[in-house]
């Protein structure tokens, strides 16, 4: 009889078709029935990281077979076979015993929803996150909850689970004000005890909370400010479900931004002929403190005026109290000003760059880098406002990834023929390109944390993540064919790569196409969702992989 076990995505697996294939109705993963023909061989164990001179002699002298990484008796395999697959694929000298329970735990009926995690706190010892979990109750009913999860080098644990939430909720917006944790999904707003998860009060929002917008659900001035999809902005205090104030924005795309515990609203002007303003709002009562209307100087070569659109965002400027905004169509414009006095420090018009792609901008302490529709990359010095286009190789496109010091790193791809992908770096102090290289496997950049999106790891379509570590960067590459990741040190100065470590990631299945969502990028660990498992990967690439559940 065909084994109708619980699908990793939480649905009951249907009967196989004539070819012996089972298609999960919830996630679409396709597997073969256990009794069907052509059942594939178990996957090979990913090789251990190479020993180095820094490893203790006992580790270097360890024989090839390690406890927990060899062939187990058949009787044990009958009980632990699936759980041990994750363990076998993640053998790493010195941490096998610690990870045994975690590996078996990945076979729990509970799954974490990809892209649903929000970082609460993180340090060298642990990372605490809020995530939406899903479980199959009584073999047929899906139940979703909001869970607080703690991940350390020793393993993961559930701090608390909320009461069941709506089964359609796939993402919870999270913000903490003092000792109150605010959580919202759809049009429900809950105030929780962050230590126990107990609901202190709940209310219904004016409309659904704007999903995928980190600035639309934020703590500011010891209260929560929420922008809902109907373009209403509402403030709540931690002790009461009664709104403290509310504004109806004139534009349905009007935006809010929180910078250095200050609240800004960009909205259509009261009079159509006026320039779009940025309103500095008192978060305690919603009153206007100051209004500034950023523009760029006119230029006879492109005589059209440049002003903000209601959807544009207000950004911080390094460690200063100033703010800025990047906007424009046809030409670009970046303006820096002091929000208290309204004084404009500088306004830089970027001629002929087309429209700025603000969703991919990268901000450093002293530099702003934005891609545009004409000039691939434009860098602006935040001290002076000076701008320059960064040179690329012919027929090459680039997406900025991060700024380290005053060095920009960007993912590159050839724009003619079969894409050839890699990385390039520029010195932002003078605009010089430092190096450019192709990467093995032609990986594309993964979706950034906070974007609430994931990438399917199709065969031959790896994804890269740059992880800052002490002394430089590590380049992580995730691929779905063998369900592995690799980590290799990257020298920012010249682009040279160190010795790679290749390992298998944790997962609830060995088959189908896994999906990658980068949840958080912390100095000690990279938090990702892969194949229904929230997992913490040490930033070095070596050491215990910790999965939840």
C-alpha positions in Angstrom: 0.0 0.0 0.0 1.3 3.5 -0.8 2.5 5.5 2.1 0.3 8.5 2.5 2.5 10.4 4.9 2.2 14.1 5.7 3.6 16.4 3.0 6.3 18.7 4.1 4.1 21.7 3.2 1.4 20.5 5.6 -1.1 18.9 3.2 -2.0 15.2 2.9 -0.2 13.6 0.1 -2.6 12.2 -2.6 -2.4 8.8 -4.2 0.4 8.4 -6.9 -0.4 8.6 -10.6 0.3 5.7 -13.0 4.0 6.7 -13.1 4.3 6.4 -9.4 4.5 10.2 -8.9 2.9 12.1 -6.0 2.2 15.8 -6.3 1.8 17.8 -3.1 -1.4 19.9 -3.6 -0.1 22.7 -1.4 3.5 23.3 -2.5 3.6 21.4 -5.8 6.6 19.3 -4.8 6.7 16.1 -6.8 8.1 12.8 -5.4 8.0 9.1 -6.1 5.9 6.8 -4.1 7.9 4.6 -1.7 6.8 1.5 -3.5 7.0 2.9 -7.0 9.6 2.0 -9.6 12.9 3.7 -9.9 13.2 5.0 -6.3 16.4 7.0 -6.2 19.4 6.1 -4.2 19.8 8.1 -0.9 21.8 11.3 -1.5 25.5 11.3 -0.9 26.9 12.9 2.2 28.4 16.3 1.5 32.2 16.3 2.1 33.4 17.6 5.5 35.2 21.0 5.5 38.9 20.4 5.0 41.1 20.3 8.1 43.4 23.2 8.6 46.6 23.7 10.6 44.5 25.4 13.3 42.5 22.3 14.0 43.6 20.3 17.1 45.7 17.2 16.5 42.9 15.0 17.8 40.7 16.3 15.0 43.3 15.8 12.3 44.0 12.3 13.5 40.4 11.3 13.6 39.7 8.3 11.4 37.5 8.6 8.3 34.4 7.0 10.0 33.0 9.1 12.8 30.3 8.3 15.3 27.0 9.3 13.8 28.5 9.6 10.3 28.9 5.9 9.4 26.6 3.1 8.4 24.0 2.4 11.2 22.4 -0.9 11.9 19.3 -1.7 9.8 17.1 -1.7 12.9 18.1 1.8 13.7 17.7 3.0 10.2 14.2 1.7 10.1 13.3 4.1 12.9 15.5 7.1 12.1 16.1 6.8 8.4 14.6 10.1 7.3 15.8 12.0 10.3 19.3 10.7 9.9 19.4 11.8 6.2 19.7 15.4 7.4 22.4 14.4 9.9 24.4 12.5 7.4 24.3 15.3 4.9 25.6 17.8 7.5 28.4 15.8 9.2 31.0 18.3 10.4 33.8 17.3 12.8 33.1 18.0 16.4 29.4 18.8 16.3 27.6 15.6 15.2 26.3 14.7 18.6 25.0 18.2 19.2 23.0 18.2 16.0 21.4 14.7 16.3 18.3 16.0 18.0 18.0 19.0 15.6 18.3 16.8 12.5 15.5 14.4 13.8 13.5 17.5 14.8 13.3 18.6 11.2 10.9 15.7 10.6 8.2 17.3 12.8 4.9 18.0 11.3 5.4 21.7 12.0 6.8 23.9 9.2 7.9 27.5 9.1 6.5 29.6 6.3 9.2 30.9 4.1 9.9 34.6 4.3 7.8 35.0 7.4 10.6 35.5 10.0 11.2 38.8 11.7 14.3 39.5 13.8 13.7 40.5 17.4 17.3 40.4 18.8 20.7 38.9 18.0 24.1 38.7 19.6 27.1 36.4 19.7 25.2 33.8 21.8 21.7 33.6 20.2 19.2 35.0 17.8 15.5 35.5 18.6 12.9 35.6 15.8 9.2 35.8 15.3 8.0 33.4 12.6 4.7 32.0 11.3 4.4 28.2 11.8 2.0 25.7 10.4 1.0 22.3 11.7 -1.3 19.6 10.6 -3.8 19.0 13.4 -5.8 15.7 13.6 -4.3 14.6 10.3 -6.4 17.0 8.2 -6.7 20.6 9.6 -4.0 23.2 9.0 -3.3 25.4 12.0 -1.1 28.5 11.9 0.4 30.3 14.9 2.9 33.1 15.6 5.9 31.6 17.3 8.9 33.1 19.1 12.0 31.0 18.3 15.5 31.1 19.8 18.5 29.8 18.0 21.9 29.2 19.6 25.0 27.2 18.7 23.5 24.3 20.8 20.2 24.1 19.0 16.8 25.8 18.6 13.8 26.1 20.9 10.2 27.4 21.0 10.0 30.3 23.5 6.2 30.4 23.0 3.4 29.8 20.5 0.5 32.2 20.1 -3.1 31.2 20.0 -4.1 30.0 16.5 -4.4 32.7 13.8 -6.2 32.9 10.5 -5.2 30.1 8.2 -4.6 32.5 5.3 -2.0 34.6 7.2 1.4 34.0 5.6 3.3 36.8 7.1 3.1 38.7 10.5 4.4 42.3 10.8 6.3 42.8 14.0 7.5 45.8 16.1 8.4 46.1 19.8 7.6 49.1 21.9 9.1 48.9 25.5 7.7 45.7 27.0 5.0 45.2 24.4 5.3 43.2 21.2 3.0 44.3 18.4 2.0 41.8 15.8 -0.3 42.3 12.8 -1.6 40.0 10.1 -4.3 40.9 7.6 -6.4 43.5 9.5 -5.8 42.1 13.0 -3.5 43.9 15.4 -2.3 42.1 18.6 -0.4 43.4 21.6 1.6 40.5 23.1 3.8 39.9 26.1 7.2 39.4 24.4 8.3 36.9 27.1 5.2 34.7 27.2 3.3 35.4 24.0 0.1 36.2 26.1 -2.3 38.4 24.2 -2.8 41.7 26.2 -5.3 43.1 23.8 -6.3 42.9 20.1 -8.2 45.2 17.7 -9.2 45.4 14.1 -7.2 47.8 11.9 -8.8 50.3 9.5 -7.8 47.9 6.6 -5.2 45.2 6.1 -1.6 46.1 7.1 0.6 46.9 4.1 2.6 43.7 3.5 6.2 43.8 2.4 6.8 47.3 3.7 9.1 47.3 6.7 8.6 51.1 7.3 4.8 50.7 7.2 4.7 49.0 10.6 7.2 50.6 12.9 7.9 51.7 16.5 8.5 55.4 16.9 8.2 57.8 19.9 7.2 54.9 22.3 4.2 53.9 20.1 3.3 51.9 17.1 2.6 53.6 13.7 0.8 51.6 11.1 0.0 52.3 7.4 -2.8 50.2 6.1 -3.6 49.3 2.4 -6.3 52.0 2.2 -3.6 54.7 3.0 -4.6 55.4 6.5 -1.9 56.0 9.1 -2.8 55.2 12.7 -0.8 55.3 16.0 -1.3 53.0 19.0 0.1 53.0 22.5 1.1 49.8 24.3 -1.6 49.9 26.9 -4.8 50.4 24.9 -6.5 49.2 21.7 -7.8 52.7 21.2 -6.0 54.6 18.4 -4.1 57.7 19.7 -4.4 59.5 16.3 -5.1 58.8 12.7 -4.5 60.4 9.3 -6.1 59.7 5.9 -3.4 60.2 3.2 -4.4 62.1 0.1 -2.6 59.7 -2.2 -3.2 55.9 -2.0 0.5 55.4 -2.6 1.5 57.9 0.2 4.3 56.5 2.4 5.7 56.7 5.9 9.3 56.4 7.0 10.9 56.2 10.5 14.5 57.6 10.7 16.3 57.9 14.0 13.0 57.7 16.0 11.4 60.4 13.8 8.3 60.0 11.7 8.0 61.3 8.1 5.1 61.2 5.7 5.4 61.7 1.9 2.0 62.5 0.4 0.3 64.6 -2.4 0.3 68.3 -1.6 -3.0 70.0 -0.6 -2.9 72.0 -3.8 -2.2 70.2 -7.0 0.3 72.8 -8.4 2.5 72.6 -5.3 5.6 70.4 -4.9 5.3 67.1 -3.1 6.2 67.7 0.6 8.0 65.6 3.2 6.1 66.1 6.5 7.9 65.7 9.8 5.2 64.4 12.1 5.0 64.4 15.9 4.4 60.7 16.7 2.7 61.5 20.0 -0.3 63.4 18.4 0.1 63.3 14.5 0.7 67.0 14.2 3.0 68.5 11.6 6.4 69.7 13.0 7.9 70.9 9.7 7.3 70.4 6.0 10.1 70.4 3.4 9.6 70.1 -0.4 12.8 68.6 -1.8 13.6 69.6 -5.5 16.7 69.7 -7.7 18.2 72.7 -9.5 16.8 73.3 -13.1 19.1 72.4 -16.0 18.7 73.8 -19.5 19.7 70.4 -21.0 16.7 68.7 -19.3 14.2 71.4 -18.4 11.6 69.3 -16.6 11.2 69.7 -12.9 12.2 67.0 -10.4 10.1 66.3 -7.3 9.2 63.5 -5.0 6.4 61.0 -5.6 4.2 60.0 -2.7 5.7 56.5 -2.6 9.3 57.7 -2.2 11.1 56.9 1.1 13.1 59.1 3.5 16.5 57.7 4.3 19.1 58.2 7.0 22.5 59.8 6.4 25.2 57.9 8.2 25.5 58.8 11.9 24.2 62.3 11.4 20.8 63.7 12.3 20.2 64.6 8.6 17.9 62.7 6.2 17.8 62.4 2.5 15.6 61.2 -0.4 16.5 59.8 -3.9 13.9 60.2 -6.6 13.3 61.3 -10.2 12.3 60.2 -13.7 14.4 61.1 -16.8 17.0 62.6 -14.5 17.6 61.5 -11.0 17.8 63.7 -7.9 19.2 63.2 -4.4 18.6 65.8 -1.7 20.0 65.9 1.9 18.4 68.2 4.5 18.1 68.8 8.3 14.6 67.8 9.4 14.5 70.1 12.4 15.5 73.4 10.6 14.5 72.4 7.1 17.9 73.5 5.8 18.9 71.8 2.6 22.6 70.7 2.7 22.8 69.9 -1.0 20.8 68.8 -3.9 22.4 66.7 -6.6 20.8 66.4 -10.1 21.9 63.2 -11.9 21.6 64.0 -15.7 20.5 61.4 -18.1 20.2 58.5 -15.8 16.6 57.7 -16.5 14.6 56.6 -13.5 16.3 55.6 -10.3 15.5 52.0 -9.1 15.2 52.8 -5.4 14.2 49.3 -4.4 17.8 48.2 -5.2 19.7 51.1 -3.6 22.6 50.4 -1.2 23.5 52.7 1.6 26.9 53.0 3.3 28.1 55.4 6.0 29.3 57.9 3.5 27.9 56.7 0.1 24.7 56.0 -1.6 24.6 53.7 -4.7 21.5 53.4 -6.9 21.0 51.6 -10.1 19.2 53.4 -12.9 17.6 52.7 -16.2 20.3 54.3 -18.3 23.6 54.5 -16.3 23.9 51.1 -14.6 25.2 52.3 -11.2 25.4 55.8 -9.8 27.3 56.7 -6.6 26.7 59.8 -4.5 29.1 61.1 -1.9 26.8 61.9 1.1 29.1 64.5 2.5 29.4 66.7 -0.7 26.6 65.5 -2.9 29.0 64.8 -5.7 27.9 62.0 -8.0 29.5 59.7 -10.6 28.5 56.9 -12.9 30.5 53.7 -12.2 32.1 52.1 -15.2 31.2 48.5 -16.2 32.6 46.1 -18.7 30.8 46.3 -22.1 27.5 44.4 -22.3 27.4 43.9 -18.5 24.6 44.8 -16.1 25.1 45.1 -12.3 23.0 45.2 -9.2 24.6 46.7 -6.0 24.8 44.3 -3.1 26.5 46.1 -0.2 29.1 48.7 0.8 32.1 47.6 2.9 33.9 50.8 4.2 34.1 52.7 0.9 34.1 49.7 -1.4 31.0 48.7 -3.3 30.3 45.1 -4.3 27.8 44.4 -7.0 26.5 41.3 -8.7 27.1 41.3 -12.4 25.7 39.5 -15.5 26.5 39.8 -19.2 23.6 41.2 -21.2 24.3 39.5 -24.5 24.0 35.8 -25.1 24.0 33.3 -22.3 24.3 35.2 -19.0 27.7 34.9 -17.3 27.4 36.0 -13.7 29.9 37.2 -11.2 30.9 40.0 -8.9 32.7 43.4 -9.2 34.0 46.0 -6.8 34.6 49.8 -7.0 36.5 52.2 -4.8 33.8 54.8 -4.0 36.3 57.4 -3.0 37.3 57.9 -6.6 35.0 55.7 -8.7 37.7 53.3 -9.9 36.7 49.7 -10.6 38.9 47.5 -8.4 38.2 44.1 -9.9 35.6 42.0 -11.7 35.3 38.2 -12.0 33.0 35.5 -13.1 31.8 33.0 -10.4 31.6 29.3 -10.9 28.0 28.1 -11.5 26.9 31.7 -12.5 24.9 32.3 -9.3 22.3 35.1 -9.1 21.9 37.2 -6.0 19.3 35.9 -3.6 16.4 38.2 -2.6 17.4 40.5 0.3 16.3 40.1 3.9 13.1 42.1 4.6 11.8 41.6 1.1 9.5 38.8 2.2 10.2 36.9 -1.0 12.0 33.6 -1.8 13.9 32.1 -4.7 13.3 28.6 -6.0 16.6 26.7 -6.3 16.0 25.1 -9.7 18.6 22.9 -11.2 21.5 25.0 -12.5 20.1 28.2 -10.9 22.2 28.8 -7.7 21.8 31.9 -5.5 24.5 33.9 -3.8 24.5 35.8 -0.5 27.3 38.0 0.7 27.8 37.8 4.5 30.1 40.3 6.3 32.5 38.7 8.8 35.4 40.0 10.8 38.1 41.0 8.4 36.1 40.7 5.2 33.3 38.8 3.5 32.1 35.3 3.0 30.4 34.4 -0.2 27.6 31.8 0.3 26.2 29.9 -2.7 23.0 27.8 -2.4 22.1 25.2 -5.0 19.1 22.9 -5.3 20.4 20.0 -7.4 22.5 18.5 -4.6 20.8 20.5 -1.9 24.1 22.0 -0.7 25.6 25.4 0.1 29.2 26.5 -0.1 31.0 29.2 1.8 34.2 30.8 0.7 36.2 33.8 2.0 36.3 36.8 -0.4 39.0 39.4 -0.3 37.3 42.7 -0.8 40.5 44.4 -2.0 41.3 42.2 -5.0 38.4 39.7 -5.3 40.5 36.6 -4.6 38.7 33.6 -3.1 39.9 31.4 -0.3 39.3 27.7 0.4 35.6 26.8 0.0 33.6 24.7 2.5 30.8 22.8 0.9 28.0 21.3 2.9 24.4 20.1 2.7 21.6 22.2 4.2 18.8 20.9 6.5 15.5 20.1 5.0 12.2 18.2 5.3 12.6 16.3 2.1 15.4 15.1 -0.2 13.4 15.6 -3.3 11.6 18.3 -5.2 12.8 21.9 -5.7 13.8 23.7 -2.5 13.1 27.4 -2.0 15.5 29.8 -0.3 14.5 32.9 1.7 17.1 35.0 3.4 15.5 35.9 6.7 18.3 37.8 8.5 22.0 38.6 8.0 23.8 38.8 11.4 27.5 39.0 12.2 27.5 35.6 13.8 25.0 33.7 11.7 23.1 33.7 8.5 19.4 32.9 9.0 17.5 31.4 6.1 14.4 29.4 5.3 15.0 26.3 3.2 12.7 23.5 2.4 10.3 24.2 5.3 13.1 24.6 7.9 14.2 27.8 9.5 18.0 27.4 9.9 21.0 29.2 11.3 24.2 28.8 9.4 27.4 30.0 11.1 28.8 33.0 9.2 32.1 31.1 8.8 30.3 28.2 7.0 31.7 25.7 9.5 30.2 24.5 12.8 26.7 23.2 13.7 23.8 23.9 11.5 20.8 24.7 13.7 17.3 24.0 12.3 13.8 24.9 13.5 11.6 23.0 14.1 
